[in-house]
Amino acid sequence: MGEDVEQYGDWEELVGAALLGTDRRRGGGPAGSPEALLDAAAVHTVRRRAGLRPAEARPLPDPAPRDPRPAPPAAARRRLAQLLAGRTAAGGGGRRGAAPDLTELLPQWLAAAGRHGYRSPAELVPALLDAARARTDLRPQALALAGARGLWLARLNPDWRFALRGGTGGSGELPDVTDRAGVERLWQEGLFAERVALLGAVRAHEAAAAVRLLATTWVTERAEDRLMFLDSLRVGLSEGDEPFLEAALGDRSRNVRATAAELLSALPGSALAARMAERALACVGPEGVNPPAECDAGMLRDGVVRNPPAGRGERAWWLGQLVESAPLSCWPERFGGLGPAEIVALPVAEGDSWREELHAAWCRAAVRQRDAVWSRALLGAASAPPAAGPGTASLAERARLLETLPDGERAEWVAQFIRAHGLSEAFQLLGVCVVPWAGALGRAVVDALDSAREAGSYPWSFSGVMGLAERCLDPAEAGRLEAVAAGVEEPGDSAGGAAAYWAEAFQRLVATLRLREAMLSELTPT
């Protein structure tokens, strides 16, 4: 056939004619059936490959750095391979998807492995990087587990380049934080991911040293890098950071200025917080609310954004920014010695037109300043109807306020909310509770699911909560759930109904809890 190939033309023409058809090719071209044309293209391919001249081999890359961390036990390694492959767990079958969703358990495996100080098995690093590429939520923990070997591989594969920008640097590459020469060298010459990891390590060892290190290159950094480095100062933020942050208020990047202002406002004793308090106290008091009439140069320098988003009035927008940046400690004196709960309960003299804006700003201030007393005042009683709450009816704001409370108090508040209002509005609140859910919270969720079943609802109405329950319920609840599932009648016919779907949902929930229990046990060092 080799002699006949010449009549068809080159490889590109052959493939184009085979795919488009010879009658659709403009200006003529090779003729023949698609099969003959593709056969001829295959012969051309062999000729082209055989005629390639060998190129000079590239030098071999340096070996991957050694990672001193231990590998997980054998059973845990097999489990990780299974989770990365996303295969169904053995023995977890059942009709209509009653088996656990393994991909949703991968984050918990990674978190537990990180707590034990393990590294990724070498043979699973590529799959781990692929998983991190596909799911950004996995990246911090996946890259930490992949460590130095993951970064080494990422330099060799463009598909994994993201690891070089957002990785943790791996435990095997960072110099000792007391090695000043090594720290300085990596800070000046390292990849961005390595520099981020280095700054975090130095910050954890000595907060002031991290600021000094950052100051050495600050003016030469790119704006987006300055923003990320500045954001890393949230960990260990203290009054000692104020001079650096105050200088950053004059940065040429608006985002950097705004982040510096936000960090300063989280320091109630900072000069910026005092300036914001003076402005806010002039706008809000027992006599009512009088928002600022303009956004002056001083406000702009202190991080106030002049132009509001669509649908927001300018004065309300400026008011909110002033109040959220003022220290909450300034308000009791302004309101004659009243406490946070009493202040929040006060009516606004001009009516409710400014009330929502003011309370929302206080919510943001309580979150930013991690003030549990103000958070409790703004949350109110969990059993009260959300619309009648003292500070905010927004579930998103309530979830952020809950994060400022101690873990046990947070779980108890959400458990009371569920007992009073059911699960339909509890998804965001459950998402901020510590995993595994405390006993009272877990029992409240299980009881609410059982009540929804008895009321005739379908489980997909609570799919978000069911997914959270699979990942967050304490595996100790599996026995109690089995008892609940045993009471669900399954209809004999294949059509089923709500009971059939609930039976499936409870089966999956129990199977997932059992699998999580085994998974965590496998990670325990032998």
C-alpha positions in Angstrom: 0.0 0.0 0.0 3.0 2.3 0.5 3.2 3.2 -3.2 -0.5 4.1 -3.3 -0.2 6.6 -0.4 1.4 9.2 -2.5 -1.8 9.8 -4.5 -3.6 11.0 -1.4 -1.4 14.0 -0.4 0.0 15.0 3.0 -1.3 13.9 6.5 -3.3 17.0 7.2 -5.2 16.8 3.9 -5.9 13.1 4.4 -7.4 13.6 7.9 -9.4 16.6 6.9 -10.9 14.8 3.9 -11.7 11.8 5.9 -13.5 13.8 8.6 -15.3 16.4 6.4 -15.8 14.3 3.3 -14.2 15.0 0.0 -17.3 16.7 -1.4 -17.1 19.4 1.4 -13.4 20.3 0.8 -12.9 23.5 -1.0 -10.4 23.6 -3.8 -10.4 19.8 -4.3 -8.1 17.5 -2.4 -7.5 13.8 -2.0 -10.3 11.5 -3.1 -11.3 8.1 -1.8 -13.4 6.5 0.9 -12.9 7.7 4.5 -11.5 4.3 5.4 -8.9 4.4 2.7 -8.0 8.0 3.6 -7.5 7.2 7.2 -5.4 4.1 6.3 -3.2 6.4 4.2 -2.9 8.9 7.1 -1.8 6.1 9.4 1.0 5.1 7.0 2.0 8.8 6.8 2.2 8.9 10.6 4.5 5.8 10.7 6.8 7.4 8.1 7.0 10.7 9.9 7.8 9.1 13.2 10.4 6.8 11.7 12.0 9.7 10.0 12.5 11.8 13.1 16.1 12.4 14.1 17.0 11.7 17.7 17.5 14.8 19.8 20.0 15.3 22.5 18.7 14.0 25.7 17.9 16.5 28.4 19.8 16.3 31.7 18.1 14.3 34.3 16.4 16.3 37.0 17.9 16.4 40.5 16.4 13.7 42.8 13.4 14.7 44.9 14.2 16.1 48.3 13.9 13.6 51.1 10.7 13.9 53.2 11.5 12.7 56.8 7.9 12.3 57.7 6.6 8.7 58.1 4.3 7.0 55.6 0.8 6.0 56.8 0.2 2.4 57.8 -0.5 -0.1 55.0 -4.2 -0.2 55.5 -4.4 3.6 55.4 -2.4 3.7 52.2 -4.8 1.3 50.6 -7.7 3.4 51.8 -6.2 6.6 50.3 -5.8 4.8 47.0 -9.4 3.8 47.1 -10.5 7.4 48.0 -8.5 8.9 45.2 -9.9 6.5 42.7 -13.4 7.3 44.0 -14.5 3.7 43.9 -17.5 2.4 45.8 -16.7 0.9 49.2 -16.8 -2.9 49.3 -19.9 -4.2 51.0 -21.5 -0.7 51.0 -24.0 -1.5 48.3 -27.7 -1.0 48.3 -30.3 0.2 46.0 -30.3 3.7 44.5 -27.0 4.8 45.8 -27.0 3.6 49.4 -23.2 3.2 49.3 -21.0 5.9 50.9 -19.6 8.7 48.6 -15.9 8.1 48.9 -14.9 11.4 47.3 -16.5 13.3 50.1 -14.5 11.4 52.7 -11.1 12.3 51.1 -10.9 15.7 52.9 -11.3 14.0 56.3 -8.6 11.4 55.5 -6.2 14.2 54.5 -6.9 16.2 57.6 -6.5 13.2 59.9 -3.2 12.2 58.1 -2.0 15.7 58.6 -2.7 15.6 62.3 -0.6 12.4 62.6 2.2 14.0 60.7 2.2 11.6 57.8 3.6 12.1 54.2 1.9 10.8 51.1 3.0 7.4 49.8 5.3 8.1 46.9 3.3 6.2 44.4 0.1 8.2 45.2 1.6 11.7 44.9 0.6 12.0 41.2 -3.0 11.0 41.9 -3.0 13.4 44.9 -1.9 16.3 42.7 -4.5 15.4 40.2 -7.2 15.5 42.9 -5.9 18.8 44.2 -6.0 20.2 40.6 -9.6 19.2 40.2 -10.8 20.3 43.7 -9.4 23.6 45.1 -10.9 22.7 48.5 -8.4 19.8 48.8 -5.3 21.8 47.9 -4.0 23.0 51.2 -4.1 19.6 52.9 -3.3 17.6 49.7 -0.2 19.7 49.0 0.9 19.5 52.6 0.7 15.7 52.5 2.5 15.6 49.1 5.2 17.8 50.6 8.6 18.3 49.0 8.1 15.5 46.5 4.8 17.1 45.3 6.6 20.4 44.6 9.4 18.5 42.9 6.9 16.7 40.6 4.9 20.0 40.0 8.0 21.6 38.5 8.1 18.7 35.9 4.4 18.8 34.8 2.6 22.0 33.7 -0.7 20.5 34.8 0.4 20.8 38.4 1.8 24.3 38.2 -0.9 25.5 40.6 1.1 23.8 43.4 4.0 26.2 42.8 1.8 29.2 43.5 -0.4 28.0 46.3 1.3 25.1 48.0 2.5 25.0 51.5 6.1 24.3 50.5 6.3 20.8 52.1 7.9 19.9 55.3 11.2 18.8 53.8 12.3 22.1 52.0 12.1 24.8 54.6 15.3 25.8 56.5 15.1 25.9 60.3 13.5 29.2 61.3 16.5 29.9 63.5 18.9 29.6 60.5 19.0 33.3 59.5 21.1 32.7 56.4 18.9 29.9 55.2 15.7 31.9 55.8 17.1 34.9 54.0 18.3 32.8 51.0 14.9 31.1 50.6 13.0 34.3 51.0 15.1 36.0 48.3 15.3 33.1 45.9 12.4 30.7 46.6 9.3 30.0 44.7 6.1 31.8 45.8 4.8 28.7 47.6 8.0 28.2 49.4 8.1 31.8 50.5 4.5 31.6 51.7 5.3 28.5 53.8 8.5 30.1 55.1 6.6 33.3 56.2 4.1 31.2 58.0 6.8 29.1 59.7 8.6 32.2 60.8 5.4 33.8 61.9 4.6 30.8 64.1 8.0 31.0 65.7 8.3 34.7 66.2 5.6 37.0 64.9 7.8 40.1 64.8 10.4 38.3 62.8 7.9 37.6 60.0 7.1 41.3 59.7 10.8 42.2 59.6 11.3 39.5 56.9 8.4 40.8 54.8 9.6 44.4 55.1 12.9 43.5 53.4 11.2 42.9 50.0 7.8 44.6 50.4 8.3 47.5 47.9 9.5 45.1 45.2 6.7 42.5 45.5 3.8 42.3 43.1 0.5 43.7 44.3 -1.2 40.3 44.3 1.7 38.8 46.3 1.7 41.7 48.7 -1.9 41.0 49.3 -1.4 37.3 50.1 1.6 38.0 52.3 -0.3 40.7 54.2 -3.2 38.2 54.6 -0.8 35.8 56.3 -0.4 38.3 59.2 -3.9 37.4 60.4 -2.4 34.5 62.3 -0.8 35.9 65.4 -2.0 39.5 64.7 -1.0 41.8 67.6 -0.2 45.4 68.4 3.4 44.9 67.3 2.1 44.7 63.7 0.6 48.1 63.8 3.5 50.2 62.4 3.9 47.9 59.4 0.1 47.9 58.7 -0.2 51.6 59.2 2.4 52.1 56.6 0.6 49.7 54.3 -2.4 52.1 54.4 -0.5 54.2 51.8 0.1 51.3 49.5 -0.5 51.8 45.8 -2.9 48.8 45.6 -6.5 49.5 46.8 -6.9 45.8 47.9 -3.7 46.0 50.0 -4.9 49.2 51.6 -8.3 47.7 52.4 -6.7 44.5 53.9 -4.3 46.6 56.0 -7.3 48.7 57.3 -9.3 45.5 58.1 -6.4 44.1 60.1 -5.9 47.3 62.0 -9.5 47.5 62.9 -9.2 44.1 64.4 -6.8 45.7 66.9 -9.0 47.7 69.2 -6.1 49.7 70.5 -4.7 50.8 67.1 -4.7 54.4 66.0 -6.9 53.5 63.0 -9.5 51.9 65.4 -9.5 55.2 67.4 -10.0 57.3 64.3 -12.9 55.0 63.2 -14.4 55.2 66.7 -14.4 58.9 66.6 -16.2 59.0 63.3 -18.7 56.2 64.2 -19.5 57.8 67.6 -20.4 61.0 65.7 -22.9 59.1 63.6 -24.6 56.8 66.1 -25.9 57.4 69.6 -28.9 57.4 71.9 -30.3 60.4 69.9 -30.3 58.3 66.7 -28.3 57.7 63.5 -26.8 60.4 61.3 -24.6 58.8 58.6 -21.7 60.8 57.2 -22.5 63.3 54.5 -19.3 62.7 52.5 -16.3 60.3 52.2 -13.3 62.5 52.9 -9.6 61.9 52.2 -9.0 60.6 55.8 -11.7 58.0 55.4 -10.3 56.9 52.1 -6.8 56.5 53.5 -8.2 54.4 56.4 -9.7 51.9 54.0 -13.3 53.3 53.5 -14.4 52.4 49.9 -16.1 55.5 48.4 -18.4 53.8 45.8 -21.1 51.5 47.1 -22.2 48.3 45.3 -25.4 48.4 43.2 -28.5 49.0 45.2 -26.8 50.5 48.3 -27.0 54.2 49.2 -23.7 56.0 49.7 -24.4 57.2 53.2 -25.5 53.8 54.4 -22.5 52.3 52.8 -20.1 54.7 54.5 -21.9 54.3 57.8 -21.5 50.5 57.8 -17.8 50.7 57.1 -17.2 53.1 60.0 -19.2 51.1 62.5 -17.6 47.8 61.6 -14.1 49.2 62.0 -14.8 50.9 65.3 -13.9 49.0 68.5 -17.0 47.6 70.1 -15.7 48.7 73.5 -16.6 52.3 72.5 -20.4 51.8 72.5 -21.3 51.2 76.2 -20.1 54.6 77.2 -21.8 56.3 74.3 -25.1 54.7 75.4 -24.8 55.6 79.0 -23.3 52.4 80.4 -25.7 49.9 78.7 -24.4 46.5 77.8 -24.3 45.0 74.3 -27.6 43.1 74.6 -29.4 46.3 75.8 -27.8 48.4 73.1 -28.8 46.0 70.4 -32.4 45.9 71.7 -32.8 49.7 71.5 -35.1 51.1 68.9 -33.6 53.6 66.4 -35.0 57.1 66.8 -35.7 57.6 63.1 -37.4 54.3 62.8 -36.0 51.1 61.3 -34.5 52.6 58.2 -31.0 52.5 59.6 -31.4 49.6 62.0 -30.6 46.8 59.6 -27.5 48.6 58.4 -26.3 49.4 61.9 -26.8 45.8 63.2 -25.2 44.3 60.2 -22.1 46.5 60.8 -22.1 45.5 64.5 -22.2 41.8 63.4 -19.1 42.3 61.1 -17.3 44.1 64.0 -18.1 41.3 66.4 -16.7 38.7 63.9 -13.6 40.8 63.1 -12.8 41.5 66.7 -13.8 37.9 67.9 -16.0 39.4 70.5 -18.2 36.6 72.0 -20.2 38.9 74.2 -21.4 41.0 71.3 -22.0 37.9 69.3 -24.3 36.5 71.9 -26.2 39.8 72.0 -26.7 39.9 68.3 -27.6 36.2 68.0 -30.2 36.2 70.8 -32.0 33.0 71.9 -31.7 30.1 69.5 -35.4 29.2 70.1 -36.6 32.7 69.1 -38.0 33.0 65.5 -35.2 34.2 63.2 -37.1 37.2 62.1 -37.6 38.3 65.7 -33.9 38.0 66.6 -32.4 41.0 68.4 -29.5 41.7 66.0 -29.8 39.8 62.7 -32.1 37.4 60.9 -29.5 36.6 58.3 -28.4 33.0 58.6 -25.0 33.8 57.0 -24.4 36.5 59.6 -25.5 34.2 62.4 -23.1 31.5 61.1 -20.2 34.0 61.3 -21.2 35.1 64.8 -21.3 31.5 66.0 -17.7 31.0 64.9 -16.7 33.5 67.7 -18.2 31.3 70.4 -16.5 28.4 72.2 -17.0 25.1 70.4 -19.3 23.6 72.9 -21.5 26.7 73.2 -21.7 26.9 69.4 -22.9 23.3 69.1 -25.5 23.7 71.9 -26.9 26.9 70.3 -27.3 25.2 66.9 -28.8 22.1 68.6 -31.4 24.3 70.2 -32.1 26.1 66.9 -32.7 22.7 65.2 -35.0 21.5 68.0 -37.0 24.7 67.7 -37.1 25.3 64.0 -36.1 22.0 62.3 -33.5 21.5 59.6 -34.8 23.6 56.7 -32.7 26.6 57.7 -29.9 24.9 59.6 -27.5 24.1 56.8 -25.2 27.2 57.1 -25.3 27.0 60.9 -24.2 23.3 61.0 -21.4 24.1 58.6 -19.5 26.1 61.3 -19.8 23.5 64.0 -16.7 21.5 65.0 -16.4 18.0 63.5 -17.4 15.5 64.8 -20.5 17.1 66.0 -20.9 17.1 69.8 -23.4 14.6 71.2 -26.3 17.0 71.8 -26.0 18.4 68.3 -25.7 15.0 66.6 -28.8 13.8 68.5 -30.7 16.9 67.5 -29.9 16.3 63.8 -30.8 12.6 63.9 -34.1 13.4 65.7 -34.9 16.1 63.2 -34.3 13.8 60.3 -36.5 11.2 61.8 -39.2 13.8 62.4 -39.0 14.9 58.8 -39.4 11.3 57.7 -42.5 10.8 60.0 -44.0 14.0 58.5 -43.9 12.6 55.0 -41.0 14.7 53.6 -38.6 13.3 51.2 -34.9 13.0 52.1 -33.7 15.0 49.1 -35.4 18.0 50.7 -32.6 17.8 53.2 -29.8 16.7 50.9 -27.4 19.3 52.1 -27.9 18.4 55.7 -27.7 14.7 54.9 -24.4 15.3 53.2 -23.1 17.2 56.2 -24.3 14.5 58.5 -22.4 11.8 56.6 -19.2 13.8 57.0 -19.7 15.4 60.4 -21.8 13.1 62.7 -19.8 11.3 65.3 -19.4 7.7 64.2 -20.6 6.7 67.7 -24.1 7.7 66.4 -24.1 4.8 64.0 -25.8 2.5 66.4 -28.5 4.9 67.2 -29.1 5.5 63.5 -29.3 1.8 62.9 -32.2 1.7 65.4 -33.9 4.5 63.5 -33.3 2.9 60.2 -34.7 -0.4 61.4 -38.0 1.4 62.1 -38.4 2.6 58.6 -40.9 0.4 56.7 -39.8 -0.5 53.2 -42.7 -1.1 50.8 -42.7 -4.4 49.1 -43.3 -3.1 45.5 -40.4 -1.7 43.5 -42.0 1.7 43.0 -41.5 2.5 46.7 -42.2 5.9 48.1 -40.9 8.3 50.7 -40.2 5.4 53.1 -38.0 3.7 50.5 -35.9 6.7 49.9 -35.5 7.3 53.7 -34.5 3.7 54.1 -31.8 4.2 51.5 -30.6 7.5 53.0 -30.3 6.0 56.5 -28.5 3.0 55.1 -26.0 5.3 53.4 -25.6 7.4 56.5 -24.9 4.4 58.7 -22.5 2.8 56.1 -20.6 6.1 55.9 -20.3 6.4 59.7 -18.9 2.9 59.9 -16.5 3.6 57.1 -15.3 6.8 58.7 -14.7 4.9 61.9 -12.6 2.3 60.2 -10.8 5.0 58.2 -9.7 6.9 61.3 -8.7 3.7 63.0 -6.5 2.7 60.1 -4.6 6.0 60.4 -3.7 5.5 64.1 0.0 4.7 64.3 0.8 1.1 65.1 
